[in-house]
Amino acid sequence: MKCVMCGKGALKEKIVEYEEFGVALGKYKGSVCSACGEVFFDSETAKKIQGQFNSRKIKKAEHLFQRLA
């Protein structure tokens, strides 16, 4: 399958370390473009990643509120 971002590379399944806004959210199976390096996740994996991000965001907010109290 060709990359939908660059149209040049082939997608290969790999385990990739994913981070969002500088926060490491774990390692997940994704399809990585051999040309541009873009990573694609299936919908189930994307939901897991979003859940990790949301839980960490909530924990950080709780920590900040505790420091302000």
Backbone bond lengths (Angstrom), bond angles and torsions (degrees), N, CA, C in turn:
res aa  C-N    CA-C-N  psi(-1)  N-CA   C-N-CA  omega(-1)  CA-C   N-CA-C  phi
1 M - - - 1.451 - - 1.531 108.70 -
2 K 1.321 117.26 136.70 1.468 122.51 179.39 1.527 111.01 -85.11
3 C 1.309 115.36 152.30 1.460 122.60 178.09 1.531 109.93 -68.17
4 V 1.323 116.48 132.29 1.465 120.31 179.40 1.529 112.08 -80.86
5 M 1.341 117.05 -13.76 1.460 119.90 179.35 1.525 111.74 -83.94
6 C 1.335 117.35 -49.90 1.467 120.06 -176.13 1.530 112.83 -106.47
7 G 1.334 116.83 -19.98 1.458 120.88 179.70 1.522 114.73 72.22
8 K 1.329 117.32 6.09 1.466 120.61 -175.34 1.522 113.40 -109.08
9 G 1.316 116.53 -48.05 1.457 120.82 -171.84 1.516 113.86 -84.69
10 A 1.326 113.73 162.64 1.461 121.50 174.09 1.527 108.07 -95.13
11 L 1.323 116.73 148.46 1.454 121.49 179.34 1.515 109.77 -91.16
12 K 1.336 115.19 132.85 1.462 121.70 178.56 1.515 108.92 -126.17
13 E 1.343 115.82 136.61 1.461 121.10 178.52 1.522 109.55 -71.02
14 K 1.330 116.11 130.16 1.462 122.31 178.12 1.524 108.78 -147.65
15 I 1.306 114.75 161.12 1.461 120.85 170.03 1.526 105.92 -92.91
16 V 1.338 115.90 123.67 1.464 120.19 -176.87 1.523 110.59 -124.05
17 E 1.326 115.14 144.97 1.456 121.87 173.22 1.524 106.48 -78.92
18 Y 1.333 117.62 125.47 1.456 120.17 -177.71 1.519 109.81 -112.10
19 E 1.311 115.28 134.27 1.463 119.96 173.56 1.514 109.60 -135.16
20 E 1.306 114.92 150.50 1.458 121.62 179.43 1.516 107.99 -133.78
21 F 1.313 117.01 127.80 1.463 123.34 -177.71 1.531 111.11 53.88
22 G 1.346 116.17 37.28 1.455 121.16 177.78 1.524 115.13 79.42
23 V 1.326 117.35 5.19 1.463 121.71 -179.74 1.521 108.99 -105.39
24 A 1.351 116.43 119.27 1.461 120.99 178.36 1.524 108.86 -70.37
25 L 1.327 116.36 126.11 1.463 121.25 -176.91 1.523 113.04 -110.55
26 G 1.330 118.39 -1.10 1.452 121.25 176.76 1.518 113.06 122.58
27 K 1.326 114.07 -178.23 1.461 121.35 178.84 1.517 108.74 -106.26
28 Y 1.333 115.17 134.06 1.463 120.79 -175.72 1.523 109.98 -138.88
29 K 1.335 115.24 153.76 1.457 120.22 175.61 1.525 108.40 -79.41
30 G 1.326 115.48 129.11 1.454 120.13 178.74 1.512 110.26 -146.33
31 S 1.310 116.06 171.64 1.460 122.57 175.95 1.522 107.45 -102.66
32 V 1.339 115.95 122.05 1.460 122.10 -174.81 1.527 109.62 -111.69
33 C 1.327 115.99 132.05 1.468 121.52 178.45 1.525 110.06 -73.61
34 S 1.330 115.63 131.60 1.466 121.00 179.91 1.530 112.51 -72.43
35 A 1.324 118.33 -17.44 1.470 121.55 -178.40 1.529 112.55 -97.92
36 C 1.322 117.79 -53.37 1.470 120.15 -173.76 1.528 114.21 -104.07
37 G 1.348 117.19 -13.03 1.462 120.40 177.60 1.519 114.91 83.17
38 E 1.318 117.89 1.36 1.470 121.11 178.26 1.537 108.79 -59.68
39 V 1.338 115.71 141.46 1.459 121.40 -179.38 1.520 109.29 -112.50
40 F 1.325 115.52 135.95 1.462 122.42 178.51 1.521 108.49 -121.77
41 F 1.348 115.61 136.91 1.459 121.32 177.94 1.518 109.07 -117.46
42 D 1.346 115.68 148.86 1.461 118.18 174.13 1.531 108.43 -73.55
43 S 1.321 117.36 168.75 1.467 121.18 -173.18 1.526 112.33 -63.61
44 E 1.321 117.58 -35.89 1.474 120.43 179.71 1.531 110.52 -65.13
45 T 1.326 116.50 -43.99 1.464 120.93 178.85 1.521 110.70 -66.76
46 A 1.312 117.30 -39.79 1.468 121.05 178.46 1.534 110.77 -61.11
47 K 1.321 117.43 -37.95 1.471 120.94 177.08 1.521 111.04 -65.57
48 K 1.346 117.34 -40.13 1.465 121.05 177.35 1.523 110.56 -62.42
49 I 1.326 116.13 -44.44 1.464 120.64 179.85 1.530 110.20 -62.66
50 Q 1.320 116.85 -45.20 1.465 120.55 179.92 1.523 111.05 -62.39
51 G 1.329 116.60 -38.82 1.460 120.79 176.85 1.519 111.74 -62.66
52 Q 1.329 117.14 -42.31 1.464 121.37 176.88 1.525 110.53 -61.83
53 F 1.319 116.05 -45.24 1.462 120.16 -179.24 1.525 110.72 -61.86
54 N 1.332 116.35 -47.03 1.468 120.31 -179.28 1.520 112.11 -62.57
55 S 1.326 118.15 -41.60 1.461 120.18 -179.40 1.523 111.03 -66.82
56 R 1.316 117.28 -37.64 1.469 119.54 178.18 1.522 111.27 -71.13
57 K 1.330 116.72 -35.95 1.463 121.28 178.73 1.534 109.20 -63.89
58 I 1.323 117.21 -42.08 1.464 121.68 179.54 1.522 110.34 -66.09
59 K 1.336 117.71 -43.87 1.461 121.19 179.14 1.523 111.08 -61.60
60 K 1.326 116.71 -40.61 1.463 120.02 179.65 1.526 110.14 -66.52
61 A 1.327 117.61 -41.50 1.463 120.87 178.77 1.523 110.37 -63.45
62 E 1.339 117.50 -41.72 1.468 120.78 178.39 1.520 110.35 -61.65
63 H 1.324 116.09 -41.68 1.466 121.02 179.11 1.528 110.76 -62.45
64 L 1.320 117.75 -43.26 1.463 121.52 178.83 1.519 111.60 -63.96
65 F 1.329 116.93 -42.13 1.458 120.92 178.99 1.532 110.72 -63.71
66 Q 1.328 118.13 -38.70 1.453 121.43 179.22 1.523 110.59 -64.74
67 R 1.332 116.81 -37.77 1.456 120.62 179.24 1.525 111.33 -67.94
68 L 1.343 116.85 -31.62 1.459 120.29 -178.82 1.534 112.55 -80.03
69 A 1.327 116.68 -22.82 1.474 120.84 -176.13 1.508 112.23 -74.83
